């Protein structure tokens, strides 16, 4: 850490660690990383579990390590030594949302689309993996669409106003996707714009889907936008993810953290389902929020061990169907207890 510093220098708590990722991948300053706490052979005492980091995922989202202090391209052996800024640091974050100084809270994405980018999608709680913006940046995202009204078909993308201010070379981040009928949609990821036809249409350099698919995502400039922010410490926030809903099929939410569900589709055959896994420690929090209404059928979450807000009535299912439905739960000893909700049907 840099105790000796000029008054204009922010305080950083830094650590040198080994990063493992796909060879040739470029990761960026301010991108979130998580510890690989099960590295090596489980039965062996291995100190490398405190020196190995990787991109966030839905399985390491309770192991937040910090953010990269510099850009890096992973060499052919798949690992490289990097400097990260740990919780408590004031440093640059790669952002996928606009920010207002000392006002906007951000959480790192753990899902396949935009891993490690920080967005203002509401998290389950503040703590590790969350941050407070200390800089206003109105260019963190050019335009976003999270209600299921944006459509990608192969390389063609359409959504009113989505490409206002965008140009060839800028990025489209697809966080979650499904077809209008609730089948698997576009592959989440970061795509490059080959051309911008007008404010409502653009063409990608690579195909994102085999057919028309609705998606939640955002457009940002070619060079990742950053803002100065305070990396919060404390309990694990669990990060945030985006998932789709599928007709008469399961769509699993990650353990803990916040799951934002892309709606705006028709489930004509049966509910989309998930079973909420039991928590592992008291205080663990889980948020599920639906964006875009579901038609005909719903997103039905089974709670194996649950209690409603009165503390005595069992909670077996939480059923989401309207835009804005949400539920926030906390694991207490041996049950998920509902602590806040609006909209979903409880049983």
Order of alpha helices (4+ residues) and beta strands (2+ residues): beta-beta-beta-beta-beta-beta-beta-beta-beta-beta-beta-beta-beta-beta-beta-beta-beta-beta-beta-beta-beta-beta-beta-beta-beta-beta-beta-beta
